[in-house]
Amino acid sequence: MVSGVTLPTIAATVRRRLDEALNHGVYPPGTRLPGERTLAEQYLVSRSTIRAALEHLEREGRLARSAQRGWFVPSPTVGEPPSTLQSFTEMARLRGLRATAAVLEQRRRSATIDEAERLGIPPAADVLALARLRGMDSTPICVDANVIPLTIAEPLLTADLTDRSLYDALESLCGVSIHRSAYSVQADAAPADIASLLRIPAGSPVLIGREIAYDRSGSPVLLGFNTYRGDAYRFEADLYRAS
């Protein structure tokens, strides 16, 4: 029962079978279900029975629907609580999910003029360029690119950062703790290479997060450029009127 609604016996049986299919990954997060007519034929019931089962799963938060996509399995949604800085791994853990990270780039290079200025380091100083595909369970969520001064990040050049929190690695391997982040978010369309990594069509909505992270002394530690699936990230903030 959800919100005082009880399904008829046949629809309840279909709902359980659909729920089992979701639990076993037949329809992974972010994927679209077959049409109602196809599902009705598959389960040998009427379309009205299928719709009742689907609507029940929607009320439980298991499914969602839109005019463009029909019925689909929602992707996990990440986002820091207002005014709270959390790592991607911490956000996943709070949702009972496992954070993953596949390394796309991990190399030494020279800082650009803009990077050097924002990090407060000499022009062309060595930095670590680190890019990873972050996910929760089996769902890709974000392409996470970071630039860190090599004076800080040298131990990370050869460290295995697969499925590891960058914040934790900075603290345990480099002795640096992230205390504050200046963060901005804007909407954009996914280019083909990023869309392929995130398993979304090219041109799909994405959210671009740009950050400068600081340690407790106020020194800049890293630059971040994060591309989130538009259906998988929520940004929250506490806003106050100027006095």
C-alpha positions in Angstrom: 0.0 0.0 0.0 1.2 3.5 -0.9 -0.6 6.7 0.1 -3.7 4.6 1.0 -3.9 3.0 -2.4 -4.3 -0.7 -2.7 -3.8 -2.4 -6.1 -6.2 -5.1 -7.3 -4.8 -8.6 -7.2 -3.8 -8.9 -10.8 -2.1 -5.5 -10.9 -0.4 -6.2 -7.6 1.1 -9.4 -9.1 2.3 -7.5 -12.2 3.8 -4.8 -9.9 5.7 -7.4 -8.0 7.1 -9.0 -11.2 8.1 -5.6 -12.5 9.7 -4.8 -9.1 11.7 -8.0 -9.3 12.8 -7.1 -12.9 14.0 -3.7 -11.6 15.8 -5.4 -8.6 17.6 -7.8 -11.0 18.8 -5.1 -13.4 16.5 -6.0 -16.3 15.9 -2.3 -16.6 19.0 -0.4 -15.3 18.8 3.2 -14.0 18.3 5.7 -16.8 16.8 3.2 -19.3 13.3 3.4 -20.8 10.8 0.6 -20.3 8.9 -1.0 -23.3 5.6 0.7 -24.1 2.5 -0.1 -22.2 1.1 -2.2 -25.1 4.3 -4.3 -25.2 4.3 -4.8 -21.5 0.6 -5.8 -21.5 1.3 -8.4 -24.1 4.4 -9.6 -22.2 2.5 -10.0 -18.9 -0.8 -11.2 -20.6 -2.9 -8.5 -19.0 -4.8 -5.4 -20.1 -3.2 -2.0 -20.6 -5.2 -0.6 -17.8 -3.8 -3.2 -15.5 -0.2 -2.5 -16.6 -0.8 1.2 -16.2 -2.1 0.7 -12.6 1.0 -1.3 -11.8 3.3 1.3 -13.3 1.6 4.2 -11.6 2.0 2.3 -8.2 5.7 1.9 -8.9 5.9 5.6 -9.8 4.4 6.6 -6.4 7.0 4.4 -4.7 9.8 6.3 -6.6 10.8 3.2 -8.6 9.7 4.5 -11.9 9.1 7.9 -13.6 7.5 9.0 -16.8 7.6 11.9 -19.2 5.8 12.8 -22.4 9.0 12.4 -24.4 10.4 9.2 -22.9 7.4 7.3 -21.6 8.1 5.1 -18.6 11.7 5.0 -17.4 13.9 4.0 -14.5 15.2 7.2 -12.8 18.9 7.5 -12.3 20.4 8.1 -8.9 20.4 11.8 -8.1 23.4 13.3 -6.3 23.9 16.7 -4.7 25.3 18.2 -1.6 23.0 19.3 1.2 22.8 23.1 1.3 26.0 24.8 2.4 27.7 21.4 3.0 30.8 20.3 1.1 30.9 16.6 0.4 33.0 14.4 -1.8 31.3 12.3 -4.5 32.1 9.2 -2.4 30.4 10.7 0.6 27.3 11.6 -1.4 27.0 8.0 -2.7 27.6 6.4 0.7 24.8 8.5 2.3 22.4 7.1 -0.4 23.5 3.5 0.3 25.3 3.3 -3.1 28.8 2.4 -4.1 30.9 5.1 -5.6 33.0 4.1 -8.6 35.8 5.9 -10.5 37.5 4.9 -13.7 40.7 6.8 -14.5 40.6 8.5 -17.9 43.8 10.7 -17.5 46.5 10.9 -14.8 49.6 12.7 -15.9 52.0 15.6 -15.3 51.7 18.6 -17.5 52.4 22.4 -17.4 49.7 24.7 -16.0 48.0 27.0 -18.4 48.2 30.8 -17.7 44.6 30.8 -16.4 45.2 27.7 -14.2 48.4 29.1 -12.7 46.6 32.4 -11.9 43.7 30.7 -10.1 45.9 28.3 -8.2 48.4 30.9 -7.3 51.4 29.1 -8.8 54.1 30.3 -11.3 53.1 30.2 -15.0 53.8 26.8 -16.6 54.4 25.2 -13.2 53.9 21.4 -13.2 50.4 20.2 -12.3 48.6 16.8 -12.0 45.9 16.5 -14.6 43.4 13.9 -13.4 40.2 13.0 -15.1 37.9 10.2 -14.0 34.5 8.8 -14.9 32.5 8.7 -11.6 29.5 6.5 -11.1 27.1 5.1 -8.5 26.7 1.4 -8.6 26.4 0.7 -12.4 25.3 4.1 -13.4 27.8 6.7 -14.8 27.0 10.1 -13.2 29.9 12.5 -13.9 33.1 13.1 -15.8 35.3 14.7 -13.1 38.4 16.6 -14.3 40.9 18.1 -11.8 44.1 20.1 -11.9 46.3 20.1 -8.8 49.7 21.7 -8.3 52.4 19.0 -8.4 54.0 20.4 -5.3 50.9 19.0 -3.5 49.9 16.1 -5.7 53.2 14.4 -6.6 52.2 11.2 -4.6 49.0 11.0 -6.7 50.9 10.6 -10.0 51.5 6.9 -9.4 48.7 6.2 -6.9 45.8 3.8 -7.9 42.8 6.2 -7.9 40.3 3.7 -9.2 37.1 3.8 -7.1 38.9 6.0 -4.6 37.8 9.3 -3.1 40.1 12.1 -4.3 39.5 14.0 -1.0 40.6 11.0 1.0 43.6 10.4 -1.3 44.7 14.0 -0.9 44.4 13.8 2.9 46.1 10.3 3.4 48.8 10.6 0.7 49.5 14.3 0.5 48.5 15.6 3.9 46.1 18.1 2.5 42.5 18.5 3.7 39.8 20.3 1.6 38.1 22.9 3.7 36.1 25.1 1.3 35.0 25.1 -2.3 34.0 28.0 -4.5 31.5 26.4 -6.8 29.4 27.4 -9.8 27.0 25.5 -12.0 25.7 26.1 -15.5 23.6 24.1 -18.0 25.0 22.9 -21.3 24.6 20.3 -24.0 26.8 17.1 -23.9 29.4 16.9 -26.6 29.7 13.5 -28.3 32.8 12.2 -26.3 31.3 13.1 -22.9 27.9 11.8 -23.9 29.4 8.5 -24.8 31.1 8.2 -21.4 27.8 9.1 -19.6 25.7 6.8 -21.8 23.4 9.6 -22.9 22.6 10.9 -26.5 24.9 13.6 -27.7 23.4 17.0 -27.0 21.6 15.8 -23.9 21.4 18.3 -21.0 24.3 18.3 -18.7 25.3 20.4 -15.7 28.9 21.8 -15.6 30.3 22.4 -12.2 33.5 24.5 -11.8 35.2 24.8 -8.5 38.3 26.0 -6.7 38.9 24.1 -3.6 40.9 25.5 -0.7 42.6 24.1 2.4 42.1 25.5 5.9 44.8 28.2 5.4 42.8 29.5 2.4 45.3 28.4 -0.2 43.9 27.0 -3.4 44.4 23.2 -3.7 42.7 22.1 -6.9 40.6 23.2 -9.8 37.7 21.1 -10.7 35.6 20.8 -13.9 32.8 18.4 -13.5 30.2 17.3 -16.1 27.1 15.7 -14.6 24.2 14.0 -16.4 21.3 16.5 -16.3 19.0 13.8 -14.8 21.5 12.8 -12.1 22.6 16.0 -10.3 20.7 18.4 -8.1 22.4 21.6 -6.8 21.1 23.1 -3.5 22.1 26.3 -1.8 21.0 28.5 1.1 20.3 32.0 -0.2 20.1 35.1 2.0 18.9 38.6 1.2 21.5 41.3 1.8 20.8 43.3 4.9 
